């Protein structure tokens, strides 16, 4: 059976689900992906786990990769303080020090307290060689909007003077991602103990110091 495109404007990118049936499908998909992995999961198994017919499944999600990414997007919403689909992140009415601290807290807490999302990210990393388009979709749909919005924000603040806001954004986000990978995905909390508050405080202080205008 040929999959039905979900988004007619961009058939590769799934629309975010917004009704009970879609949530039912996502719940079933989460069970299959987290227990069987990405490679072993099939649309047949997901349909059975979700309690829907295969045609119904395809009417919401065109393929396994689109369903997986919709699931990651859905789980990421709770720890996404940058609102990837917001058109004007530069209009955030918060001073940089406060905004960056809230961003760090939200990201660290949201991901750390979301074991299902951590499991899916672990799957993406583990399957990136066999399924490169899956990893690329994650970068394109999750990481790219977040980094672009953060760079726009950093470049719009008169208190900050980064020569390259995108580099600054990647340093900030990369520090948070490294912490989560080492502490949560690689079970390093006892080997390299570090409180998330301490990391957030130090990271924001470094960003504010690096963004100060230098006298020439």
ABEGO torsion letter per residue (X at the ends): XBBBBABAABAABBBBBABAAAAAAAAAAAAAAAAAEAAABBAAAAAAAAGBBAAAAAAABABAAAAAAAAAAAAAAAABAAGAABABAAABBBBAAAAAAAAAAAAAAAAAABAAAAAAAAAAAAAAAABAAAAAAAAAAAAAAAAAAAAAAAAABAABBBABAAAAAAAAAAAAAAAAAAAAAAGAAAABBBBAAAAAAAAAAAAAAAABBBBX
